[in-house]
Amino acid sequence: MHIKTIIAAFVFLISTLVTLFSTAQANDALTQLAISAKESSPAVGLTLLDSFDTEANVLSPDESAALYFLYGQLYEKTRQLDLAIASYDIGIAFVEPLAVSDILIDSYLERSFALYLQTNDPTVYCIDRRKALVLARQHNNAKLLAKTLTQNAFCYNSATTVHKGIALLDEAMVIVDKSDKLDANRKAMIYNATGSLYRTVGLHKRAYDNFDKAYQTWQTVDDKEDMFNMQHNMISSAIKLSDWQRAQVNIAAQFALAEAAPEFKDFYFFAYLNSGRIALGALDYPRAIMHLERAISLKETTHERFFVSGAHLFLAQAYMRTGETEKAADMARVFEQDKSFPANMRSMLLTADAIIAFDKQEYLVAINTLLKVIDEEREYNKNIIDNEVIDSALEHNSKLAEFENELLSNKLAINQLNLKAAIDKERISELKQSIFVLLAVVLLATVFFLMHSRKVFKRRAQTDFLTGIANRGYTFKTGEKMIEKSIKKQQSASVIIFDIDNFKSINDRFGHHVGDLAIQAVTKRAERWLKKQDLVGRIGGEEFLIVLPNTDEKAAFVISERIRSAIALEPFKFDEVTIEFTISLGIAVVNEQALSLSALLKEADKALYKAKFSGKNKVYLARQCA
């Protein structure tokens, strides 16, 4: 019995080793296959995948999913969207019953993109993105979570939900690494999603600028497909802005990309479609007809049916403008044959109905249908100007600016180090005779330079250029840490927000130079009443934030009154000009409802507003506003 047990164990061990060896071989083969497929054209890549022997190579569920993920990506690139979706379906089936994995989340995201290309309907493609986000929040992969958040932001493309998409982008920007090594695709997708959300709320200039940033980022890695897509988005924004000069620059870039990348068969379709849209917007109807007819003649080169259907409606509108109502109605009927056209594009559907009604000589129906289009646009614009929508968009723009500043600062620091290294290398090469002596000198100089540069750069990155106190970014980051530390030590903490009353009138009467001097003078007087451990920073034009650790409400009020009095009681003299002005202050103290800097800021801001509303030159506590 003992011998049989030993033999059985030996056989099990041998079979396990064989399985592990086969799996390792399969894993290596699959890795090499993925590299070869990505380095080849999509058609060659598909041939390589088809030649992979899945019976000879033992694949784990994750590896099987990875194989079908490769199939899906290559089918996607060749716009065989049904096959791409089917491939992702198979891959998801392999790993969905298992623990959450990168390949499962990526498969959901890529399947959603294929569905986007197929339908352009967020009610269809966003189902997978929301599933992916739920899984990504359970998974320990920050980079993948940032990608999933960014993809989900595109799903909130209505005026009433855009603030949710902006919140997701804000979260993604907090997560992503801001070093120079940040994946260009991640940066570009954040810009792209930001542009899309700005476009939704009618901020077309900001939308155009962000699409342009996305284009430039993808240009650094020569991603022609995404470069082309960004030109498409810029054209849409330029049309909304009636900026025909920019639109012509963008359309020229699309045609150049179509010529440079013949592997993307539908580039010319989209270039002619956009040429027609530009001409239609610029009221050049014969030119619009010429380009749109050319686009429709190329419709078989693309699988994106939404845009093919849209091309027919645009052509119908162009025909209507030239009085060719019968042709217009024919095109509108072709448009309406697309029963999968997204229901949220209601104004386009109504426009087609109006054109067909006009052709039938049902003029009253046509007019009423066009009035419905106007009503739809009015309702949409009413939602756009909702304060919450605009406020969230503008707040995101501020965070995006900080995000870009960090990217730029890190890149400049890296360039400085690279430049120094190049200079050191050249000196060593030129002075080979003194290599040992110079090496010591260069190393010492480099260490000193790096330490000094780091200190100077850190100081500049944290300092407001005008006043010399903390800047907005440093104030918020450091202030949050100070509040957290006070709460952890169970100590009180307070914040004060104050700004100069009627500051605009100072600029208007005496000029911006005096206005700047006023801001500097206020800073100096305020600092006199603060302790070494207190933090004061400039967070806006004439707006300041003070964070007071281990300071209760009574002490914060005393400090605020002293600052207010110091400003109000003594005139200021600038360049032979003597002026008097005041400040208003709002105070908030850590409490059960406000346990973070952002929550305290909201309370203090309400108190500041109350001080302003009550006549200015006052100090108000947040609890007085409750």
DRENMI-299933 format. One line per 4 residues: number of its first residue (from 1); their letters; for each residue z, y, x of C-alpha. Coordinates in steps of 0.1 Angstrom, whole numbers. Example, Ala and Ser with C-alpha at 12.3 -4.5 7.8 and 13.67 -1.06 7.14 Angstrom:
1	AS	78/-45/123 ~ 71/-11/137 .
! end
This chain:
1	MHIK	0/0/0 ~ 9/23/29 ~ -24/16/46 ~ -44/23/14 .
5	TIIA	-26/56/10 ~ -35/66/46 ~ -71/56/41 ~ -73/75/8 .
9	AFVF	-58/106/24 ~ -83/103/53 ~ -112/100/30 ~ -100/131/10 .
13	LIST	-96/151/42 ~ -131/142/54 ~ -146/151/20 ~ -127/184/20 .
17	LVTL	-140/192/55 ~ -175/184/45 ~ -172/206/14 ~ -158/235/34 .
21	FSTA	-185/231/60 ~ -212/231/34 ~ -197/261/17 ~ -195/280/49 .
25	QAND	-231/272/56 ~ -241/283/21 ~ -221/315/25 ~ -239/323/58 .
29	ALTQ	-273/314/43 ~ -266/337/13 ~ -255/366/35 ~ -287/363/56 .
33	LAIS	-308/360/24 ~ -292/392/10 ~ -300/411/42 ~ -336/398/43 .
37	AKES	-342/406/6 ~ -329/442/9 ~ -350/448/40 ~ -382/436/22 .
41	SPAV	-402/450/-6 ~ -389/440/-41 ~ -417/415/-46 ~ -411/398/-12 .
45	GLTL	-374/399/-19 ~ -379/380/-52 ~ -400/354/-34 ~ -372/349/-8 .
49	LDSF	-346/344/-36 ~ -369/319/-54 ~ -371/299/-21 ~ -333/296/-17 .
53	DTEA	-322/260/-23 ~ -292/262/-46 ~ -289/224/-47 ~ -287/221/-9 .
57	NVLS	-263/250/-6 ~ -229/246/-23 ~ -221/280/-39 ~ -188/292/-52 .
61	PDES	-188/311/-85 ~ -185/344/-66 ~ -215/335/-45 ~ -235/323/-75 .
65	AALY	-228/357/-92 ~ -238/375/-60 ~ -271/356/-59 ~ -280/366/-95 .
69	FLYG	-268/401/-88 ~ -295/403/-61 ~ -320/390/-86 ~ -309/417/-111 .
73	QLYE	-313/445/-85 ~ -348/434/-74 ~ -360/429/-110 ~ -345/464/-117 .
77	KTRQ	-365/480/-89 ~ -397/464/-102 ~ -387/476/-137 ~ -386/440/-151 .
81	LDLA	-356/451/-171 ~ -353/421/-195 ~ -352/398/-164 ~ -327/421/-147 .
85	IASY	-304/420/-177 ~ -307/382/-180 ~ -298/378/-143 ~ -267/400/-146 .
89	DIGI	-258/379/-177 ~ -258/347/-157 ~ -239/362/-128 ~ -212/376/-152 .
93	AFVE	-208/342/-169 ~ -200/326/-135 ~ -171/349/-127 ~ -158/364/-160 .
97	PLAV	-133/336/-166 ~ -118/341/-131 ~ -96/367/-116 ~ -111/403/-114 .
101	SDIL	-135/406/-85 ~ -158/432/-70 ~ -189/413/-80 ~ -178/411/-117 .
105	IDSY	-173/449/-118 ~ -205/456/-100 ~ -224/433/-122 ~ -212/451/-154 .
109	LERS	-222/485/-138 ~ -256/474/-128 ~ -263/457/-161 ~ -254/490/-178 .
113	FALY	-279/508/-156 ~ -306/484/-166 ~ -297/490/-202 ~ -298/527/-196 .
117	LQTN	-334/524/-182 ~ -343/503/-212 ~ -328/523/-240 ~ -314/557/-227 .
121	DPTV	-288/552/-255 ~ -252/556/-244 ~ -240/536/-273 ~ -257/506/-257 .
125	YCID	-253/510/-220 ~ -218/525/-220 ~ -202/493/-234 ~ -205/476/-200 .
129	RRKA	-193/508/-181 ~ -161/509/-202 ~ -155/472/-195 ~ -160/478/-158 .
133	LVLA	-135/507/-159 ~ -108/486/-175 ~ -113/459/-148 ~ -115/484/-120 .
137	RQHN	-81/499/-130 ~ -66/464/-126 ~ -84/458/-93 ~ -73/469/-58 .
141	NAKL	-105/486/-47 ~ -103/524/-47 ~ -140/529/-36 ~ -152/507/-65 .
145	LAKT	-128/525/-89 ~ -143/559/-79 ~ -178/545/-85 ~ -168/532/-119 .
149	LTQN	-151/564/-129 ~ -183/584/-120 ~ -206/560/-139 ~ -184/563/-170 .
153	AFCY	-185/601/-168 ~ -221/599/-179 ~ -210/583/-212 ~ -193/615/-225 .
157	NSAT	-225/634/-231 ~ -217/653/-262 ~ -202/687/-265 ~ -170/673/-282 .
161	TVHK	-164/646/-255 ~ -176/662/-223 ~ -140/671/-213 ~ -132/634/-211 .
165	GIAL	-161/629/-187 ~ -149/658/-166 ~ -114/643/-164 ~ -130/610/-150 .
169	LDEA	-149/630/-124 ~ -117/648/-114 ~ -100/615/-110 ~ -129/601/-89 .
173	MVIV	-128/631/-65 ~ -91/625/-59 ~ -97/589/-50 ~ -128/591/-28 .
177	DKSD	-125/595/10 ~ -137/631/19 ~ -145/622/56 ~ -179/626/70 .
181	KLDA	-183/588/66 ~ -182/590/29 ~ -210/570/13 ~ -238/594/5 .
185	NRKA	-244/576/-27 ~ -208/583/-39 ~ -211/620/-31 ~ -245/623/-48 .
189	MIYN	-234/604/-79 ~ -205/629/-83 ~ -229/658/-81 ~ -253/641/-105 .
193	ATGS	-226/633/-131 ~ -213/668/-128 ~ -247/682/-134 ~ -252/660/-164 .
197	LYRT	-219/671/-180 ~ -226/708/-173 ~ -260/704/-189 ~ -243/689/-220 .
201	VGLH	-222/720/-225 ~ -251/744/-219 ~ -242/755/-183 ~ -277/749/-171 .
205	KRAY	-275/770/-140 ~ -245/751/-128 ~ -262/718/-138 ~ -293/727/-118 .
209	DNFD	-272/735/-87 ~ -254/702/-89 ~ -286/682/-94 ~ -300/700/-63 .
213	KAYQ	-269/690/-43 ~ -273/654/-54 ~ -310/656/-44 ~ -301/670/-9 .
217	TWQT	-275/643/-4 ~ -298/614/-13 ~ -324/631/9 ~ -301/624/39 .
221	VDDK	-306/587/34 ~ -342/589/22 ~ -335/574/-12 ~ -368/584/-28 .
225	EDMF	-360/569/-62 ~ -329/589/-67 ~ -345/620/-51 ~ -372/617/-77 .
229	NMQH	-347/613/-105 ~ -328/645/-94 ~ -361/665/-94 ~ -366/652/-130 .
233	NMIS	-331/665/-139 ~ -337/699/-122 ~ -369/703/-141 ~ -350/697/-174 .
237	SAIK	-325/724/-164 ~ -352/748/-152 ~ -370/745/-186 ~ -337/753/-204 .
241	LSDW	-333/784/-182 ~ -370/793/-186 ~ -371/794/-148 ~ -408/785/-144 .
245	QRAQ	-409/793/-107 ~ -382/767/-99 ~ -398/743/-123 ~ -431/745/-104 .
249	VNIA	-413/739/-71 ~ -396/708/-86 ~ -428/694/-101 ~ -446/698/-68 .
253	AQFA	-418/678/-52 ~ -422/651/-78 ~ -459/647/-71 ~ -453/647/-34 .
257	LAEA	-427/618/-38 ~ -452/600/-61 ~ -478/601/-33 ~ -453/592/-6 .
261	APEF	-438/562/-25 ~ -466/543/-42 ~ -443/513/-46 ~ -427/532/-75 .
265	KDFY	-455/528/-101 ~ -440/551/-127 ~ -436/582/-105 ~ -469/596/-116 .
269	FFAY	-462/590/-153 ~ -430/611/-150 ~ -447/637/-129 ~ -474/643/-155 .
273	LNSG	-448/641/-183 ~ -428/668/-167 ~ -459/689/-160 ~ -466/688/-197 .
277	RIAL	-430/697/-206 ~ -432/727/-183 ~ -465/739/-197 ~ -452/734/-233 .
281	GALD	-421/755/-225 ~ -442/782/-208 ~ -465/783/-239 ~ -495/771/-220 .
285	YPRA	-506/746/-247 ~ -540/735/-234 ~ -524/727/-200 ~ -496/709/-218 .
289	IMHL	-520/687/-237 ~ -540/678/-205 ~ -509/667/-186 ~ -492/649/-215 .
293	ERAI	-524/630/-223 ~ -526/620/-186 ~ -489/608/-188 ~ -496/587/-219 .
297	SLKE	-526/571/-202 ~ -501/559/-175 ~ -475/546/-200 ~ -480/510/-190 .
301	TTHE	-467/518/-155 ~ -432/523/-168 ~ -407/503/-188 ~ -386/533/-198 .
305	RFFV	-397/533/-235 ~ -376/563/-243 ~ -397/586/-222 ~ -430/571/-234 .
309	SGAH	-419/578/-269 ~ -408/613/-260 ~ -442/619/-244 ~ -459/613/-277 .
313	LFLA	-436/637/-295 ~ -442/664/-268 ~ -479/659/-272 ~ -476/662/-310 .
317	QAYM	-459/695/-306 ~ -486/708/-282 ~ -513/697/-307 ~ -495/716/-335 .
321	RTGE	-494/747/-314 ~ -532/746/-310 ~ -538/739/-347 ~ -548/702/-343 .
325	TEKA	-524/691/-370 ~ -541/657/-376 ~ -538/647/-339 ~ -502/660/-339 .
329	ADMA	-493/638/-369 ~ -509/608/-352 ~ -487/613/-322 ~ -456/619/-343 .
333	RVFE	-463/586/-361 ~ -466/568/-328 ~ -433/583/-318 ~ -416/571/-350 .
337	QDKS	-428/536/-344 ~ -401/533/-317 ~ -372/521/-339 ~ -350/518/-309 .
341	FPAN	-351/555/-301 ~ -315/568/-298 ~ -301/581/-330 ~ -282/609/-311 .
345	MRSM	-316/625/-304 ~ -317/637/-340 ~ -335/669/-335 ~ -365/651/-320 .
349	LLTA	-365/626/-349 ~ -364/655/-374 ~ -392/674/-355 ~ -415/643/-359 .
353	DAII	-407/642/-396 ~ -416/679/-400 ~ -449/674/-383 ~ -459/644/-404 .
357	AFDK	-448/663/-436 ~ -469/692/-426 ~ -500/670/-422 ~ -493/656/-457 .
361	QEYL	-493/692/-469 ~ -457/688/-480 ~ -450/722/-467 ~ -416/727/-483 .
365	VAIN	-404/694/-469 ~ -417/704/-435 ~ -399/738/-436 ~ -366/722/-448 .
369	TLLK	-368/696/-421 ~ -373/723/-394 ~ -343/742/-409 ~ -323/710/-404 .
373	VIDE	-333/711/-368 ~ -320/746/-366 ~ -288/736/-383 ~ -284/707/-358 .
377	EREY	-288/731/-329 ~ -264/756/-344 ~ -237/729/-348 ~ -243/717/-313 .
381	NKNI	-240/752/-299 ~ -208/758/-319 ~ -193/727/-302 ~ -205/739/-268 .
385	IDNE	-186/772/-270 ~ -154/755/-279 ~ -128/768/-255 ~ -115/734/-244 .
389	VIDS	-150/723/-235 ~ -157/755/-214 ~ -122/756/-198 ~ -124/720/-187 .
393	ALEH	-159/725/-173 ~ -148/756/-153 ~ -116/740/-141 ~ -137/710/-128 .
397	NSKL	-160/735/-111 ~ -130/748/-91 ~ -119/713/-81 ~ -155/705/-71 .
401	AEFE	-155/735/-49 ~ -123/724/-32 ~ -139/689/-28 ~ -169/704/-11 .
405	NELL	-148/726/11 ~ -129/696/24 ~ -162/678/30 ~ -176/708/49 .
409	SNKL	-144/713/69 ~ -142/677/80 ~ -179/677/90 ~ -174/709/110 .
413	AINQ	-144/694/128 ~ -164/663/137 ~ -193/683/149 ~ -170/703/171 .
417	LNLK	-156/671/187 ~ -192/658/192 ~ -202/690/208 ~ -173/690/232 .
421	AAID	-180/654/241 ~ -216/662/249 ~ -205/691/271 ~ -180/670/289 .
425	KERI	-206/643/295 ~ -231/669/309 ~ -206/684/333 ~ -196/649/346 .
429	SELK	-232/641/352 ~ -239/673/371 ~ -208/671/393 ~ -208/635/404 .
433	QSIF	-195/646/439 ~ -161/655/423 ~ -160/629/396 ~ -124/619/400 .
437	VLLA	-110/654/402 ~ -132/667/374 ~ -123/637/352 ~ -87/646/353 .
441	VVLL	-95/683/346 ~ -118/674/317 ~ -94/650/302 ~ -66/676/303 .
445	ATVF	-89/703/290 ~ -101/680/262 ~ -65/672/251 ~ -55/708/252 .
449	FLMH	-87/718/233 ~ -82/692/206 ~ -45/701/202 ~ -53/738/200 .
453	SRKV	-83/733/178 ~ -64/710/155 ~ -36/736/152 ~ -60/765/146 .
457	FKRR	-82/746/122 ~ -52/733/103 ~ -38/769/101 ~ -71/783/89 .
461	AQTD	-75/755/63 ~ -41/764/49 ~ -42/802/50 ~ -56/828/27 .
465	FLTG	-80/850/47 ~ -70/883/31 ~ -32/881/30 ~ -23/855/57 .
469	IANR	-1/835/32 ~ -9/800/19 ~ -43/796/2 ~ -48/780/-32 .
473	GYTF	-54/744/-20 ~ -25/744/4 ~ -2/760/-22 ~ -9/734/-48 .
477	KTGE	-6/704/-24 ~ 25/716/-7 ~ 41/729/-39 ~ 37/695/-56 .
481	KMIE	54/678/-27 ~ 83/704/-28 ~ 88/698/-65 ~ 87/660/-61 .
485	KSIK	113/663/-33 ~ 136/684/-54 ~ 135/660/-83 ~ 141/631/-59 .
489	KQQS	172/648/-46 ~ 182/658/-81 ~ 181/695/-72 ~ 168/723/-93 .
493	ASVI	135/739/-85 ~ 116/769/-99 ~ 81/784/-98 ~ 70/820/-103 .
497	IFDI	35/831/-112 ~ 28/868/-109 ~ -2/891/-108 ~ -10/928/-105 .
501	DNFK	-11/947/-138 ~ -44/965/-145 ~ -59/954/-112 ~ -94/960/-124 .
505	SIND	-87/997/-129 ~ -76/999/-92 ~ -109/985/-81 ~ -128/1007/-105 .
509	RFGH	-110/1039/-96 ~ -105/1035/-58 ~ -129/1008/-47 ~ -125/971/-37 .
513	HVGD	-113/981/-2 ~ -82/997/-18 ~ -79/968/-41 ~ -77/945/-11 .
517	LAIQ	-51/967/5 ~ -31/966/-27 ~ -31/928/-26 ~ -19/928/10 .
521	AVTK	8/953/3 ~ 21/933/-27 ~ 22/902/-5 ~ 44/919/22 .
525	RAER	69/933/-3 ~ 72/900/-22 ~ 78/881/11 ~ 109/903/19 .
529	WLKK	128/886/-10 ~ 120/850/-2 ~ 138/825/20 ~ 122/806/49 .
533	QDLV	120/774/29 ~ 103/791/-1 ~ 65/789/-5 ~ 43/818/-16 .
537	GRIG	5/815/-19 ~ -24/833/-33 ~ -41/812/-60 ~ -66/837/-75 .
541	GEEF	-79/872/-70 ~ -47/891/-76 ~ -26/861/-88 ~ 2/846/-67 .
545	LIVL	24/815/-70 ~ 59/811/-55 ~ 77/777/-53 ~ 115/779/-49 .
549	PNTD	131/746/-40 ~ 169/742/-48 ~ 168/773/-70 ~ 180/774/-106 .
553	EKAA	167/797/-134 ~ 193/824/-128 ~ 185/827/-91 ~ 147/826/-98 .
557	FVIS	151/855/-123 ~ 171/876/-98 ~ 144/871/-72 ~ 117/879/-97 .
561	ERIR	134/911/-107 ~ 138/922/-71 ~ 102/916/-64 ~ 92/934/-96 .
565	SAIA	114/964/-88 ~ 102/966/-52 ~ 66/969/-64 ~ 73/993/-93 .
569	LEPF	97/1018/-78 ~ 80/1027/-46 ~ 43/1041/-46 ~ 17/1027/-22 .
573	KFDE	-3/1049/2 ~ -38/1036/13 ~ -63/1057/33 ~ -49/1090/21 .
577	VTIE	-47/1076/-15 ~ -13/1072/-31 ~ -12/1049/-61 ~ 14/1033/-83 .
581	FTIS	11/1000/-100 ~ 33/971/-113 ~ 33/934/-116 ~ 42/909/-143 .
585	LGIA	59/876/-137 ~ 65/843/-154 ~ 92/817/-144 ~ 94/780/-151 .
589	VVNE	122/756/-140 ~ 121/719/-137 ~ 131/702/-169 ~ 126/670/-188 .
593	QALS	92/682/-201 ~ 80/696/-168 ~ 85/672/-139 ~ 54/682/-119 .
597	LSAL	38/713/-104 ~ 9/712/-129 ~ 33/711/-159 ~ 55/739/-144 .
601	LKEA	23/760/-139 ~ 14/757/-175 ~ 49/768/-186 ~ 50/797/-161 .
605	DKAL	15/808/-171 ~ 26/810/-208 ~ 56/832/-197 ~ 33/854/-176 .
609	YKAK	10/858/-206 ~ 41/868/-227 ~ 51/894/-200 ~ 16/908/-201 .
613	FSGK	14/908/-239 ~ 49/925/-241 ~ 38/956/-222 ~ 35/944/-186 .
617	NKVY	59/952/-157 ~ 82/925/-170 ~ 97/891/-161 ~ 97/863/-187 .
621	LARQ	112/828/-186 ~ 93/799/-199 ~ 121/789/-223 ~ 117/824/-240 .
625	CA	82/813/-250 ~ 92/781/-267 .
! end
